Amino acid sequence: MTTVKNLNPNLDPLALPLNGSSLIEASAGTGKTFTIAILYVRLVLGHGQPEGSALAAGMLPPNLLVVTFTDAATKELRDRIRTRLTQAAEVFSSNAESLQPTPETALIHQLRDHSYPDPATWPDCRKKLLLAAEWMDEAAVSTIHAWCNRMLTEHAFDSGSLFRLTLETDQNDLLDEVARDYWRTFIYPLSPVLMDEVLGHWKTPDNLRASVHNLLADADSLELATDDVKGAIEATVQRRMEQAQVLKAHPWADWKPEVTDMLVALNKSKRLHGGSMKPMIAAWDTLLDWAASDALYPEGLEKAGFQNQTPDILASKLKGEGDVPHHPAFDAIEELIAFAENLPSAEADILRHATRWIAERLESEKQKRSEMGFDDLLTRLDDALHGPRGDQLAATIRRQFPVALIDEFQDTDPVQYRIFNRIYRVVENHPDTCLLMIGDPKQAIYGFRGADIYTYLDARTGARDRTWTLGRNFRSSRPMVAAVNRVFEHGDLNSPEGAFLFGKGDASPLPFQGVEANGTKRLWTMNGEIQPSLTLWSLEGDQEDRNGNRKSLAKGTATTEVAETCASEIARLLTLGQQGKAGFALEDAADDLEPVEPKDIAILVNNRNEAAAVRDALSQRSIKSVYLSDRDSVLTSQEAKEVLCWLKAFAEPRQLAYARAALATPTLGLPWRYLDQLLTDEIALEREIERFMGYQKQWQTRGVLPMLRSFLMDFEVPGQLLQRPDGERRLTDILHIAELLQQDSLQLDGEHALVHHYTQILRAADEEDEHRTLRLESDAGLVKVITVHKSKGLEYPLVFLPFGTAFRAQSEKQSFVRYHDDNSQLITVFDPTPEDVARADRERLGEDIRKLYVALTRARFATWVGVADIENWHLSGLGYLLGGEPAAQQPLSDVLNHLVDGYPELYTEPLPGASDLGYTEETPAALGPARVSTREAREDWWIASYSSLEYIGLSGTGIVFTGEVEDAETQNLLEEGAHNPEDEEALSPLSHSLHNFPKGAGPGTFLHDLLEWCVQQGLQSIVDNPAQLREQLVRRCSTRGWSDWADTLEQWILALIRQPLKLNRNGSESASLASLGTLRPELEFWFESRNVSTSAMDKLVTRHTLNGADRPRVDDGRFNGMLKGFIDLVFEHKGQYYVLDYKSNYLGDNDSAYTDQAMGEAILEKRYDLQYVLYLLALHRLLKARLPDYDYDQHLGGAVYLFLRGINAPGAGAFTDKPPRVLIEQLDAMFDGKAAPGEVAA
């Protein structure tokens, strides 16, 4: 076996010089994080520093900078370092000599024994280490953006950041606004012809914004082809039309009979099949129609009728011997097809112009708003370090952080490296500072995010001979390491450009350096035999073209076949694992087997389409899987849209359209019959509205996250979802979104602000954001399907890479490409030439090779790779390493055999046929059926309200409510309008009378809200100045589509306010609402209820109110906790206090329907009697606490229930009642848990 020479010395973590600048190349699985933690321990101790060095005394965490690129990585690093410091402190403890080294502490023992042999020095070392561990919460371990923000803030003067700027983490709203400004300024004024050119590329401003987004960072470097974007579009359209006219000028009409005769002759001579000839002749009619029209080109050019009349394709269609006929029409058709495929386009000019303009406007708007984004943090610090005070700022930061460790350095971009190079001066290698750059260029796969491998190579040049390598793999088995080494050694040796396209040997800045294997205790075995660690499945087509060359497979066909085989093989392995025949066995004890399980397997894919293919195949075999992408946003999920429906309903629970939309979301899974019932059953809808009111209150008091969790549990969403195949994924998404909402709500004011914010971020859901990336729903017992990008840094026992030759090449059809020029500067080229595309595709290939390296180094024991002979497979990363060539030159199987020959760790075979064999998951013994409770389970203590009561005998329907009622309006407004199911539609009455006003919950809410507003403004003030009422009515009615009702409602409300209302049964007391001086709207009450029997309470109320008349009775239940509610209006008149409740119930179509008897019957039917008794009990308790000489008979006036539609009836729609004192006193005692004289037994 040939081994590539390791060109860099292997790193000894205990001997690395910790001053100056050094680069550590950490190959996959070589213990990078462990090494960082060991180096941190040394820096805390001041180990290895020369005498007199500023670092010799040791460092404390606040001054020891560790930078990485994600919040998750900072947390992991902080925890690992803290653990290592604590372990090291134990090694230096007084009983350290009795401690046995473990794999994790062996290096620390070695450090102690070699560098601190005198036990007298140990207490001081231990003290430093413990102090550092305690200070880790203050450690300077952060992301690059967080650290830059800190530097700009702490060094405001030197950095020129004297003005306080707000860091806006999400600038999508601002970018949306600026993109729309561009569209209004430059696109809207265009003529229809020019507009069509723009709309051919971007249908909306949002589409244009998405295209511009990735170019904004380089906007300054873009050459602006023209300032006149309209002129550029006009020139393109004109050029296109001129080219079309040239083509139309051909003598198509003269050519038609000539070509037709030629084709017919070929058919008669058996050289051209009739099935080919007919569409070719038919195409000429289309050609002639086009030549006489304004169209640029004929429709259907992509079809065989046209394509077969180009010279090359026509030649391939002819059979037998003989010359290929020539005709100028065939050349013209080929020219026409080429014109249609390569139409002159203004896309590049528009995109370039839009990018420059939007970037400038974006910067201007940020300055106006005193805002900056994440990228601004980097550029501002970079500008400051290279500005007039840059030397002083760099020196200040060096004193603050004399040591910096930069993790994942291969993901650094040019701006980030300029910052650290300016501070720590890489080339100078200054002894009083220490800069450690740690990464693996072979894993530089984030070019699409701005990471730049050329920046890494620049740093490598600066570090020169101070580059070290972690050369021992601790992750994978020896055969697995050997297999990966073989693949990349093969590529390095068989290509003049080396494994990674940067050359090879000493001249290469990025050679492949093979690693040694530390080895694992176990190996992958099957049927007692050690299995190959790298299996390559070859899939080749079996069809040939006219020249006898094998045809490549269609990509879709290959994807399906490999996905099926992958799932089939996983099912086979899992089944063998259940049988104890496949798993991970000790090398020297094959009987000690850990059977393979689903959790041991990961399938690496490139995108969601590949993930869907393989997950579908797994599902068909009953194998559960989970999917995680590095780029998929949780906000693009269907659940994200459903959460928006819920939030709108909770924020405005009285908006019935929102409530119904929320209840109809698929996640809730409510039966359609129930949803249909809500359109006609106002009592059922009332129950849901009240529940939503409860969620609104919980949102306001506890936050959006607790509220959403309560909502999910109330509707049993987790249980329902987890019964579905994708339920765990969906539930994870919902909870993830709830967490994001809770975080965002801390910066926003109120529910509506959060709803608006959430609506906006859904529009920009495709933007990358670490916090919004889909989370893995579960690790438990499931096969993981994960993108290669997301798998970086992770490890799995077994890995499948089914689509190993898939790739996406750069194309000349792209409006721009990006690549590095001869000076290693990233440039953007619009309207690229073939040479530009080739250079960009070469960089694509380089990143694909590095991505393959990441994929092949994830497995601890074994990897399976699908190698499909798709078109140009040799241009994939794997194809390059294999030295592959087009299929016509070398069979794929020969290429793979050349790779594996002589290497037992590798194995190749044709893609096995997929089996339908499924996998039966082992489940615990089934439990017996759960006992079913025959009664409703209630909490021992809860908050209840009037509408918590359940009734028997009310049209055969009970009223059930499980949430919390927030006001008296919502408790009753739905049942008030139960007459009309079309509650949200405005009627078109013959006359606008009170009785024809729309009925239902919506109109009821409207009237309640309007009257509440009137009370808040002052009722007498409304009478004195009706114009303010008129203005309010016009505004409110217009939003409902009720503008025609404004006049009627104005007179109605004024009559309600002015009309004297009777305040007692005999009418001896009356008063108008306008005359009342002391009144309180929406009075909230809470009082304790101690194990109150609701049926006993009901019997008591029935006996003492309304002559004991029959009414629906309350079902047996308990109030134990708090009773709460809201009273529409409480007022005082002549020393007596009253409760008043508005009722918009429809009792009939004229005033005569609102008699005292009719209103009393409505009171009984709806059980408003029980409602007003509880309201009076609440008022009784309030007055008893507030009035020193309170007497029920003297101070409590009673209840007034005002039927709003009956204001012109003889009694003005007022129904009054004052229950006897004995009832209120007995209820008072009952709620206190005391017995009272005459109490009804429960």
Secondary structure, 3 states (H helix, E strand, C coil): CCCCCCCCCECCCCCCCCCEEEEEEECCCCCHHHHHHHHHHHHHHCCCCCCCCCCCCCCCHHHEEEEECCHHHHHHHHHHHHHHHHHHHHHCCCCHHHCCCCCCCHHHHHHHHHHCCCHHHHHHHHHHHHHHHHHHHHCCEEEHHHHHHHHHHHCHHHHCCCCCCEECCCCHHHHHHHHHHHHHHHHCCCCHHHHHHHHCCCCCHHHHHHHHHCCHHHHHHCCCCCCCHHHHHHHHHHHHHHHHHHHHCCCHHHHHHHHHHHHHHHHHCCCCCHHHHHHHHHHHHHHHHHHCCCCCCCCCCCCHHHHCCCHHHHHHHCCCCCCCCCCHHHHHHHHHHHHHHCCCCCHHHHHHHHHHHHHHHHHHHHHHHCEECHHHHHHHHHHHHCCCCHHHHHHHHHHHCCEEEECCHHHCCHHHHHHHHHHHCCCCCCCCCEEEEEECHHHCCCHHHCCCHHHHHHHHHHHCCCEEEECEECCCCHHHHHHHHHHHHHHHHHCCCCCCCCCCHHHCCCCCCCCEECCCCEEEEECCEECCCEEEEEECCCCECCCCCECCECHHHHHHHHHHHHHHHHHHHHHHHHCCCEEEEECCEEEEEEECCHHHEEEEECCHHHHHHHHHHHHHCCCCEEEECCCCEHHHCHHHHHHHHHHHHHHCCCCHHHHHHHHCCCCCCCCHHHHHHCCCCHHHHHHHHHHHHHHHHHHHHHCHHHHHHHHHHHCCHHHHHCCCCCHHHHHHHHHHHHHHHHHHHCCCCCHHHHHHHHHHHHHCCCCCCHHHECCCCCCCCCEEEEEHHHHCCCCEEEEEECCCCCCCCCCCCCCEEEEECCCCCEEEEECCCHHHHHHHHHHHHHHHHHHHHHHHCCEEEEEEEEEECECCHHHCHHHHHCCCCCCCCCCHHHHHHHHHCCCCCEEEEECCCCCCCCCCCCCCCCCCCCCCCCCCCCCCCEEECHHHCCEECCCCCCCCCCCCCCCHHHHHHHHHCCCCCCCCCCCCCCCCCHHHCCCCHHHHHHHHHHHHHHHHHCHHHHHHCHHHHHHHHHHHHHHHCCHHHHHHHHHHHHHHHHCCEECCCCCCCEECHHHCCEEEEEEEEEEEEEEEEHHHHHHHHHHHCHHHCCCCEECCCEEEEEEEEEEEEEEEECCEEEEEEEECCCCCCCHHHCCHHHHHHHHHHHCHHHHHHHHHHHHHHHHHHHCCCCCHHHHEEEEEEEEHHHCCCCCCCEEEECCCHHHHHHHHHHHCCCCCCCCCCC
